[in-house]
Amino acid sequence: MSDDKKLTPLLSSLLDTADTLNARSKKINTILQTVEEQLVQANVGLEVWLASPGQRLSADAPGRDDDDRLCVSYTEFGFTRLHDGWHLAAQECTAYVDDDGDEASHVIERVYPIANASRKDRIAALQLLPTLIEHLQAAAQEAITTIDEAERLTLC
């Protein structure tokens, strides 16, 4: 059997799968947009990022920068205010690793709406949505507590 005959069913299968994936990707965008609209409408107005290593959208293997420092690049998921308003967002970071293998410092390289992220990162964002909402809830509760405590101090 020639290689062309072996490739034809494989390619056909891939094309069918790609069609299904593209249709489902439209659902990803709709879900993320709907949640973003609801969060904006709720007017929470608090910035939250899922910053722990297990909650990242993606991460590269550790490497060395131009100055030979050990570093790792990763993308975080969050809710933040950008130049045109509040968005579910991604931020690309580079973390510098100390001698013990811990992240010593990090630099935010780029922040953008999750709608502009790669398909892979948008799929990961869907998995992280419940965690992000829990973090937003906790941040809102903490803000309420802080406001209430400050109010009690000023009403003596």
LOPAKE-282260 format. One record per residue: residue number from 1; residue in three letters; x, y, z of N, C-alpha, C in turn. Coordinates in steps of 0.05 Angstrom, whole numbers, plus 5000, padded with zeros to 4 digits. Atoms other than C-alpha are relative to their C-alpha. Layout:
SITE NUM ALA X Y Z X Y Z X Y Z
...
# end
This chain:
SITE 1 MET 5017 4976 5000 5000 5000 5000 5018 5025 5000
SITE 2 SER 4984 4976 5002 5028 5068 4982 4994 5018 5024
SITE 3 ASP 5003 4981 4978 5038 5123 5033 4976 5019 4996
SITE 4 ASP 5023 4983 5006 4985 5165 4997 4974 4988 5010
SITE 5 LYS 5024 5014 4992 4932 5113 5011 4998 4998 5031
SITE 6 LYS 5000 5000 4970 4952 5110 5085 4993 5027 5011
SITE 7 LEU 5005 4973 4990 4949 5185 5092 4971 5009 4996
SITE 8 THR 5027 4990 5007 4881 5195 5060 4980 4996 5023
SITE 9 PRO 5019 5003 4978 4840 5164 5117 5008 5016 5025
SITE 10 LEU 4990 4985 4977 4884 5197 5170 4993 5030 4996
SITE 11 LEU 5005 4972 5006 4878 5265 5137 4970 5006 5001
SITE 12 SER 5029 4996 4999 4803 5257 5128 4990 5000 5028
SITE 13 SER 5008 5000 4972 4795 5239 5201 5008 5025 5014
SITE 14 LEU 4990 4975 4988 4837 5299 5222 4982 5023 4992
SITE 15 LEU 5017 4978 5010 4795 5346 5179 4973 4999 5014
SITE 16 ASP 5025 5002 4986 4731 5319 5210 5002 5009 5029
SITE 17 THR 4995 4992 4972 4760 5327 5280 5004 5030 5002
SITE 18 ALA 4995 4971 5000 4783 5398 5263 4974 5015 4997
SITE 19 ASP 5027 4987 5003 4712 5416 5240 4985 5000 5027
SITE 20 THR 5014 5002 4974 4684 5391 5307 5013 5019 5020
SITE 21 LEU 4985 4983 4982 4738 5427 5346 4993 5030 4995
SITE 22 ASN 5007 4972 5007 4724 5493 5310 4972 5007 5009
SITE 23 ALA 5028 4995 4991 4650 5487 5324 4999 5003 5030
SITE 24 ARG 5000 4999 4971 4663 5473 5397 5015 5025 5011
SITE 25 SER 4985 4976 4992 4713 5531 5401 4982 5025 5001
SITE 26 LYS 5019 4978 4999 4657 5579 5385 4985 5000 5027
SITE 27 LYS 5013 5002 4974 4624 5553 5449 5018 5010 5022
SITE 28 ILE 4981 4989 4981 4687 5568 5488 4997 5030 5002
SITE 29 ASN 5001 4971 5001 4684 5640 5466 4974 5010 5011
SITE 30 THR 5026 4992 4990 4610 5645 5481 4999 4998 5031
SITE 31 ILE 5000 5004 4971 4618 5617 5551 5017 5021 5014
SITE 32 LEU 4982 4980 4988 4678 5662 5568 4988 5028 4998
SITE 33 GLN 5011 4974 5004 4643 5723 5539 4976 5004 5019
SITE 34 THR 5024 4998 4983 4578 5709 5578 5009 5004 5029
SITE 35 VAL 4990 4997 4972 4616 5701 5644 5012 5027 5004
SITE 36 GLU 4987 4974 4998 4657 5763 5631 4978 5022 5002
SITE 37 GLU 5022 4981 4999 4593 5803 5617 4986 5001 5027
SITE 38 GLN 5013 5002 4974 4562 5778 5681 5017 5012 5022
SITE 39 LEU 4982 4988 4980 4623 5797 5722 5002 5030 4998
SITE 40 VAL 4999 4971 5004 4627 5866 5691 4974 5012 5010
SITE 41 GLN 5026 4989 4991 4552 5877 5703 4997 4999 5030
SITE 42 ALA 5001 5002 4970 4560 5855 5776 5016 5023 5012
SITE 43 ASN 4984 4978 4991 4610 5912 5782 5017 4993 5025
SITE 44 VAL 4983 5008 4978 4656 5873 5829 5024 5019 5002
SITE 45 GLY 4979 4980 5000 4713 5919 5809 5025 4993 5016
SITE 46 LEU 4976 5009 4986 4768 5877 5841 5017 4983 4981
SITE 47 GLU 4982 5015 5017 4829 5850 5806 5008 4974 5015
SITE 48 VAL 4993 5026 4989 4842 5776 5818 5016 4984 4979
SITE 49 TRP 4984 5018 5018 4895 5730 5787 5004 4973 5014
SITE 50 LEU 4994 5027 4990 4903 5655 5796 5030 4997 4996
SITE 51 ALA 4971 4998 5002 4977 5658 5811 5016 4975 5008
SITE 52 SER 4984 5024 4991 4995 5590 5841 5006 4982 4977
SITE 53 PRO 4992 5016 5023 5032 5542 5796 4979 4980 4990
SITE 54 GLY 5020 5019 5008 4975 5492 5795 4976 5012 4986
SITE 55 GLN 5024 4986 5011 4926 5544 5770 5007 5017 4975
SITE 56 ARG 4992 4985 5023 4964 5571 5710 4988 4989 4975
SITE 57 LEU 5011 5008 5025 4937 5569 5640 5020 4982 4985
SITE 58 SER 4978 5015 5013 5004 5545 5613 5026 5008 5012
SITE 59 ALA 4973 4994 4990 5077 5542 5631 5020 4986 4982
SITE 60 ASP 4978 5012 5015 5142 5530 5594 5019 4987 5019
SITE 61 ALA 4979 5012 4984 5198 5487 5618 5020 5021 5008
SITE 62 PRO 4979 4980 4992 5251 5525 5658 5022 5002 4980
SITE 63 GLY 4978 4995 5018 5306 5556 5617 5017 5022 5010
SITE 64 ARG 4981 4978 4992 5359 5610 5619 4994 5024 4982
SITE 65 ASP 5004 4976 5016 5350 5682 5598 5027 5009 4988
SITE 66 ASP 4976 4990 5013 5401 5725 5561 5023 5005 5020
SITE 67 ASP 4979 4996 4979 5438 5738 5627 5007 4975 5015
SITE 68 ASP 4995 5027 4989 5441 5663 5642 4986 4995 5027
SITE 69 ARG 5016 5005 4976 5390 5668 5698 4979 4979 4995
SITE 70 LEU 5020 5020 5003 5345 5609 5709 4972 5013 5003
SITE 71 CYS 5027 4988 5000 5273 5628 5693 4980 4981 4988
SITE 72 VAL 5022 5015 5012 5206 5600 5674 4979 5020 4990
SITE 73 SER 5021 4983 5010 5152 5632 5631 4974 4986 5003
SITE 74 TYR 5026 5012 4996 5079 5621 5645 4978 5020 4995
SITE 75 THR 5022 4983 5005 5010 5649 5633 4979 4996 5022
SITE 76 GLU 5020 5001 4979 4961 5666 5689 4973 5009 4989
SITE 77 PHE 5028 4993 5006 4885 5673 5686 4989 5018 5022
SITE 78 GLY 5010 4983 4980 4849 5729 5720 4977 5018 4990
SITE 79 PHE 5020 4980 5006 4799 5786 5721 5012 5026 5007
SITE 80 THR 4985 4975 4996 4828 5856 5713 4988 5022 4983
SITE 81 ARG 5008 4977 5016 4816 5925 5686 5022 5005 4980
SITE 82 LEU 4982 4994 5021 4848 5937 5619 4993 5028 4989
SITE 83 HIS 5004 4972 5010 4850 6002 5578 4971 5005 4992
SITE 84 ASP 5027 4997 5009 4779 5989 5553 4979 4989 5019
SITE 85 GLY 5019 5010 4980 4746 5962 5616 5009 4974 5013
SITE 86 TRP 4994 5025 4985 4743 5899 5659 4997 4976 4981
SITE 87 HIS 5000 5024 5017 4759 5832 5627 5009 4976 5015
SITE 88 LEU 4985 5025 4995 4773 5760 5639 5025 5002 4984
SITE 89 ALA 4975 4994 5013 4846 5762 5621 5021 4979 5004
SITE 90 ALA 4976 5016 4998 4912 5727 5611 5023 5019 5004
SITE 91 GLN 4975 4985 4998 4979 5753 5633 5024 4982 4998
SITE 92 GLU 4975 5016 5004 5045 5726 5609 5021 5011 5019
SITE 93 CYS 4980 4993 4979 5099 5726 5663 5025 4985 4995
SITE 94 THR 4975 5014 4998 5171 5708 5670 5009 5001 5029
SITE 95 ALA 4991 5001 4972 5193 5684 5738 5029 4991 5001
SITE 96 TYR 4972 5007 4996 5265 5682 5760 5002 4981 5024
SITE 97 VAL 4998 5022 4981 5285 5621 5800 5025 5003 5016
SITE 98 ASP 4976 4997 4984 5332 5624 5859 5014 4973 5002
SITE 99 ASP 4984 5024 4998 5384 5572 5879 4985 4976 5012
SITE 100 ASP 5015 5022 4988 5333 5532 5918 4978 4990 4982
SITE 101 GLY 5020 5008 5019 5288 5526 5857 4973 5014 5004
SITE 102 ASP 5025 4985 4995 5236 5575 5884 4999 5025 4982
SITE 103 GLU 5003 4975 5016 5208 5633 5844 5006 5024 5018
SITE 104 ALA 4991 4978 4983 5245 5693 5872 4986 5026 4992
SITE 105 SER 5013 4975 5010 5213 5748 5829 4988 4993 4973
SITE 106 HIS 5011 5004 5026 5171 5754 5768 4994 5027 4987
SITE 107 VAL 5005 4976 5016 5159 5804 5712 4976 4994 4983
SITE 108 ILE 5024 5003 5018 5092 5813 5677 5008 5011 4973
SITE 109 GLU 4992 4993 5027 5107 5814 5603 4978 5013 4984
SITE 110 ARG 5022 4991 5017 5038 5824 5573 4974 4992 5012
SITE 111 VAL 5027 5006 4989 4965 5827 5595 4980 5006 4977
SITE 112 TYR 5018 4997 5022 4908 5817 5546 4974 4985 5006
SITE 113 PRO 5026 5014 4995 4834 5795 5544 5003 4970 4993
SITE 114 ILE 4999 5029 5005 4825 5720 5548 4989 4993 4972
SITE 115 ALA 5011 5004 5027 4786 5725 5483 5022 5000 4979
SITE 116 ASN 4978 4999 5019 4853 5739 5449 5021 4979 5005
SITE 117 ALA 4981 5021 4993 4888 5679 5481 4999 4977 4980
SITE 118 SER 5000 5024 5017 4907 5615 5445 4976 4982 5007
SITE 119 ARG 5022 5019 4995 4854 5561 5439 5006 4983 5024
SITE 120 LYS 4992 5017 4977 4893 5518 5488 4996 5015 5026
SITE 121 ASP 5003 4985 4975 4894 5574 5540 4971 5006 5006
SITE 122 ARG 5028 4995 4995 4820 5589 5530 4986 4975 5010
SITE 123 ILE 5011 5025 4989 4803 5516 5542 5008 4997 5029
SITE 124 ALA 4991 5001 4972 4846 5518 5605 4985 5019 5017
SITE 125 ALA 5014 4980 4985 4810 5581 5626 4972 4990 5008
SITE 126 LEU 5026 5011 4994 4743 5544 5622 5002 4982 5025
SITE 127 GLN 4996 5017 4977 4770 5493 5672 5005 5015 5025
SITE 128 LEU 4993 4984 4977 4794 5548 5718 4978 5020 5008
SITE 129 LEU 5021 4980 4994 4730 5591 5716 4989 4997 5028
SITE 130 PRO 5011 5002 4973 4700 5562 5780 5020 5009 5022
SITE 131 THR 4980 4991 4981 4766 5574 5817 5003 5030 5000
SITE 132 LEU 4998 4971 5002 4770 5645 5791 4976 5014 5014
SITE 133 ILE 5024 4989 4988 4699 5659 5813 5001 4998 5031
SITE 134 GLU 4996 5003 4971 4714 5631 5883 5020 5021 5011
SITE 135 HIS 4980 4980 4992 4775 5677 5887 4987 5029 5000
SITE 136 LEU 5014 4974 5001 4732 5737 5866 4981 5003 5024
SITE 137 GLN 5018 4999 4977 4681 5719 5919 5015 5005 5026
SITE 138 ALA 4984 4996 4976 4735 5715 5972 5011 5029 5001
SITE 139 ALA 4989 4972 5001 4765 5782 5950 4978 5020 5007
SITE 140 ALA 5023 4982 4994 4696 5815 5952 4993 4998 5030
SITE 141 GLN 5006 5003 4971 4683 5786 6022 5021 5014 5017
SITE 142 GLU 4978 4987 4985 4751 5811 6046 4997 5031 4998
SITE 143 ALA 5004 4971 5003 4736 5881 6018 4977 5009 5017
SITE 144 ILE 5022 4993 4984 4669 5882 6053 5008 5001 5030
SITE 145 THR 4991 5001 4972 4701 5862 6119 5018 5024 5006
SITE 146 THR 4982 4977 4996 4755 5915 6111 4984 5026 5003
SITE 147 ILE 5017 4976 4999 4703 5969 6097 4984 5001 5026
SITE 148 ASP 5015 5001 4975 4660 5947 6156 5017 5006 5024
SITE 149 GLU 4982 4994 4978 4720 5948 6203 5008 5029 5001
SITE 150 ALA 4992 4972 5002 4741 6017 6179 4977 5017 5009
SITE 151 GLU 5024 4985 4992 4670 6042 6189 4997 5000 5030
SITE 152 ARG 5002 5002 4971 4669 6017 6261 5020 5017 5014
SITE 153 LEU 4979 4983 4988 4734 6054 6275 4993 5029 4999
SITE 154 THR 5006 4971 5004 4707 6120 6249 4974 5008 5014
SITE 155 LEU 5025 4994 4987 4641 6115 6286 5002 4998 5031
SITE 156 CYS 4996 5002 4971 4670 6114 6357 4986 5022 5015
# end
